[in-house]
Amino acid sequence: MKIGVAIFLGLCVSKLVNFLSQLLLTNSLSVETFGFYSLIITTFSILAVVSSAGLHNGVIRYLSIESVERKISRNVLSIYHKVLFVGLILSCASSVSLALIAESISVFLIGNEGLSQSLKICFVALPFSAVLMISSYFMRARQVFWPEVLIRNILRSVVFLSSVGLLLLLGLSADEALFVAALVLSYVIASILSLLAPMVYFRRVGAEKSPIFRISEFFKFSIYSILILVFYEGLLGSDKYAIAILMDDANALGLYSGASMVARQTEVFSIVILTIIAPKIASFPEFSDKLYNYVKTISIQIFPLAVALMIAVTAASPFILGLLGPSYLEARIEFLVLSLGFIFSSIITPVGAALQYTSGIRYEIFIMLLVMIVNLLLLYPAITFFGTLGAAISTTFALFLVGVMRSLSLQYLAR
């Protein structure tokens, strides 16, 4: 319970700092420029998942402290170093490759050739993002949460906020590329410090041994994780790409992006839940009645908290969006619709974790792929008839569909 409260408070601080950064951005950038900035961040979020090769989830699945069996074979820290090395090589290769085709990405995916320089700067952060994710997830697997809370979340957010504030004090607020560079700096500093966390931890507790496992299984699971995360981030990012392409209205894109980024702050609920239960769920190599009952109990406990959060968000929505700037109040309905989808997802988070970290992972891949395709098909008519509200409705429907399919898969596996 104390760990859960600490993680929740830490993530709340991180989300608050991120929100303050967003306030600075929306109040200093034009709505149109902020819309393009959000597209760059969305693109980075998707590619960061690919560049890390899903190795961070492999660490949770196979190096979780609850997964230690009677038979032990090799030093856990040695395995971590090998995984980190592979992740660094893959992410560096991804960074260089993507930088070479940044112009094509900015034209065909974002629809603005002028953003290629910002994309190139953003791609520099990919290796640092991979290091940060693998290191913090490794410590999470050992049931040590302070590196993730203090370094990956709070410190990185504070560095970004400080950098944005400095740029504004210097009067350098006209170019979104500088704010992208501030994001890169936050990843560089956080990743360097995250590398020290395992060294500090193992110096204190001594060497640990890991359960015997085949390295091929580790990388196979990591690839599965890539697919799940790419499909999920693609599902959440496709609305902004669709608005940019179909509406050709930079102002509408900016307003929707502001509402969407604030709505996604409600994911703190899901992140806390997943951070705590993922290592526990990873200790179940196969699906079982015990796991089903565990997941079901947690989801039931989450429900009233999720309802209370939605009520609070609805009541505070005019104030929250007003902080972004008066013009962002126009996107209040979109904000509420998207918040509903994200908060509903938090209720189903334990179910998704149960599928992803057990033999049900193939179900999770299929669900994410299918729903992403459904969302892509729905976005065109939704935006054509309802504009940005249609994009919000389509995305929220997709999140509800993910929840329903996850629940049905869970019940099927439990039979």
N, C-alpha and C positions, 0 to 999 in steps of 0.2 A: 504493500500500500504506500509506504514512504517513497519507494522508488518511483511508483506511478505519479505521485504528487510532484516529485522533483522534476521528472521528465515533462509533465504537463506545464509546470511553472516555467521551466527553461524554454520550452517551445512557445509558450505565450509571449515571453520576452522577445524571442526571436521574431515571431510574427508581428509584434508591436513595432520592433525596429524596422522590419521590412515595410510595414505600413507607413511609417514615418518617411522612409526613403521614397515610397511611391507618392506620398503627399508632396514631397519636394519636386519630384519629377513632373507630376501632373500640373503643379502650380507654376513651374518654370518653363516647361515645354508647351508648345502649342498642342492642341488635341490631335492634329494630324501627325505631328512628329512623334508624339507618345504612341500613337497607333503603330507606326513603323517600328519603333523601339520594341514594343511588345511582340511583334512578329519575329524580330531577331531573337528575343529571349525564348520564345516558343520553339523556334528552330534549334536553338542551343539545347533546350531541355530534351528534345527528341534525340539529337545527335550525341548528347552526353551519355545517354543510355547505351547507344550502340558502341561508342568508343571504349566504354568500360567492359564490354563483352559480357556483361551480366555476372562478372566474377564476384561482385560484392554479395549477390544472393547465393552464389555457390558457397561462399564463406559461411553464411548463416546456416545453410542446409547441412554442411558437412563438418564444420568446426565448432558448432554450437556446444556449449559446455554440458548441456543436457544429453548430447548425443554420444558422450564417451562410453564406450563399451568395456567389458572386462579385458579384452585383448587390446594391448596398446603397441604401437609400432614406432612412430617417428615424432620428432619434436614439432609441436604445433607452430612455433615461431619460424622454423625452417620452411614449413609449408606456406606460411603467410608470405615470407620473402619471395618464394617462387611465384606465387600468385600475383604479388605486387609487381614483380619484374615483367611477367607476361602482360599484365594490364597496362603497364607503362609503355611497353613496346607497341601494343595494339593501338593505344590512344594516341601516341605520337604519330604513328602511321596514318591514323584517321585524320588527325589535325592537319598534316601536310597535304594529304590527298584532297580534303575538303577545301583547303585554301586555294588549291589550284583550279577548282571549279566553282569558286565563290561567285563569279560573275553569272554563271549559268543558274545557280541556285537563286540568286537575287532576282533574275529575270523571270524564270519559269515557276518558281515556288512562291516568291513574295510579290513579284510584279513590279519591282522598282530596282532598276539597274544601279541607281545611286547608292544602294545599301551594301554593295559588294565589299567596300573597305571596312565597314562596321562588322560584317560577317567574318572577314579575315581576322580582325582583332579578336572577335568572340571565339574563333576556333583555337586560338592560342590557349584558352582556358581548359580545353578538353583533357589534356594529360593531367593537369592539376585536379580537375574534377574527378577523374578516375582514381587517382591516388587518395583523394579525400574520402571518396565513397568506400573504397576497399578497406582503408585503415579504420574508419569509423565503424563499418559493419563488422570488421574482425573483432573490435573491442566489444561491440554489442553482442556478438556471439559468445563472448566470454562473460556476459552479464555485467559488463563495465560500461556504463552509459555516459559518464562525464565527457569523454572526448566528442561524442556526437552532439551532446547538448551544448557544451561550452565552446567547442571549436567549430564544428561543422555548422551549427545553427547560430549561436549568439555571436561569436567572434566574427565569423564571415559577414553576418548582417551588419555588425557595428562598423567593420572596415568599409563596407560598401556605403553605408550611411555617411560616414565621415568623409569619404572620397567625394560623394555627391555634394555634400555641404561645402567642401573646399572648392570644388569647381564653380559652384554658385557664387561663393564669396569673391572668386577671381573674375567673375563675369563671363565664364566660359560655358554658357548654357545653350548655345545655338546649335551645337552639333551633337547628335545622338551617339556618335562614335566615341566621344570622350566618356560618356556614361557607360558605354559598353566596356571601355578600358578600365573604368572603376570596378566593374563586375569582375573582370579578369584579375585585377589586383587582389580582390577579396579572396578569390580561389587560390591564388599563389600563396598568400600568407597563411591561410587556413590549412592548406595541404602540407606545407612545410612543418607546421606545428603538429599536425595529425600524425606525421611520421614518427614523432618522438613519443607518442602515447604508448605504443606497444613496448618500446624500450623501457620506459618508466615502469609500466605494469609488470613486465617479466623480471625486472631487476628486484622488484619487491616480493613477488610470489615464487620466483624460481621457474625453471623449465617445466613445461607441461608436455604430456604425451597425447597424441591424437588417436582416435579409433582407426582401425584399419579400413581403408576405402580405396577403391580403384580411382586413379586420377582421371581415367576416361569418363567415369560417372560424374565426377566433379565438373568437367568441362561440358559434358552433355547437359547437365542441369543448368549451367551458366548460359548456354545457348538458348535453352527453353525460356530462361528468364529474360533474355534479350527480346525474344519475340513478344512475350507478355507485355513488357514495359514499353516497347516501341508501339505496339498496337494501342495500348492505353494512352500514351502521350499523343499518339496520332489522333485518337478519338477526341481528346480534349483540345487539341490544337487545330483540328480541321475546320472548326467554326470560324476562326479568325482568318485562315487562308481563304475560305469560301467567301467571306464578306469582302476581303480585299480584291478577289477576282471577279465576283458576280456583281457587286454593288459599285465598285470603282468610286467609292466615296470615302476619302481619308478621314473626314470628320466623324462619320458613322463608325468607322473602324476604331478610331481613338476612343470614342465614348464607350463602345462595347468592350474594348480591351481594358479600360479602367474598371468597368463593372465586373468583368470576368476575373481580373487579377485580385480584386478585393473579395469577391465571392469565394475564390479558391483558398483564401486565408482560413476559411472554416474547416479546411482539411487538417488543421492542427489536431482535431478530435481523432481523425482516422490515424494520423501519424503516431500519436501517443499510444493508441491501442495496438497498432502493428509493431511498434518498437518493443513493447512489453511482451506480447504474446508470440511473436515470430520464433524466437529461440525455443520456446516451449513446444510449439507446434512442430518445429523441425525435429524434435526428438521422437516423433512418431514416424517411422519409416514407411508404414503402410496405414491406410485408412482403417479406423476401428470404431466400435460403438463408444469407447471412452473419449476418443477425439471428437466424435459427433456431439456428444453430450456437453463436452467442454466448450465447443464453439457455440452451440445453441444457447447455453447459459449466459455466455458473455454478450451475445447479440441481444438477448432479452434484457439484460441489465443496461445496455447502452441505450435502448429505445427511449425511455423517458428523458434521459439527458439530451438526446438528439432533438426531441420535441421542444424542450425548454430552450435549446440553442436557437432553433428556428423562430420561435416566438420572439426571442431577444433580438435576433437579426432583423426581423420584420419591423419591430418597433423602432430600432435604431437606424434603419436604412437611410432616412432623409439626412440625418446628422452625419453618418459615415460617408455617403456620397458627396454631401455638401463640403466636406473637408477636402475632397479631391479638387473641387472647383464647382461653381454654380452650374456650369454647363453639363456636368456629369449627372445631375439630378434627372436629366432626360432619360437616362438608362436605368432608372430605379426598378422598373418591372423586369427588365432583363437580369438585373442583379438578384432580385428575389427568386426568379425562376431558377437561375444557376445555383444559388445558395441551397435551394431545396434539393437539387440533384446531388450536390456535394455532401450535404448533411445526411441524406438517405444512404449514400455510399458508406458513410461511417458505420452505420448499423450493420452493413453486410461485410465490413472489413474482415472480421474473424473468419467468415465463410471463404472469402477470397484467399486468405492466408492458408487455410486448411487445404484448399485445392492446390495452391502454388507450391507448398512445401512438403507435399506427400505424393502418393502415386496418382493423385487427381490432377496433376499439373497439365496433362494433355487436354483435359476439359477446360482448364483456364485459358490455354492458348486458343482453343477453338472459340470460346466465348468472346474473348477480346477481338479476335479477327473478324468474327461474324458481326459483332456489334459495331465495330469500326466501319465495316462495309455498309451496314444498314444506315449508320449516321451519315456517311458520305452520300448515299442515295437520297436521304431525306433532306439534306441541307439545300439542294438546288430548289425544289418546290417550296420549301419552308421560307427561304430567303426571298424567293421571287414574289411570294404572296404577302409575307409578313415582315420582311426586312430583318433587322437585327433581332427582333423579338422571335422570329422564326428560327434563327440560329440558336438562341437560348433554349427554346422549346425542344428543338431537335436534340441538342446535347444532353439536356436533362432527361428526355425520354430514353436516350441511349444509356445513361447512367442507371435509370430504373430497370431497363432491360438487362443490363449486366447483373444487377442484384437479383432479379427474378431467375435468370438462367443459372446463376451461382447456387441459389437456394435449391432449385430443382436438381442440379448435379449433386449437391450434398446429400439430398434425400435419396437419390438413386444409388449413390455409393454406400449409403448406410443400410440399404436393404439386406 
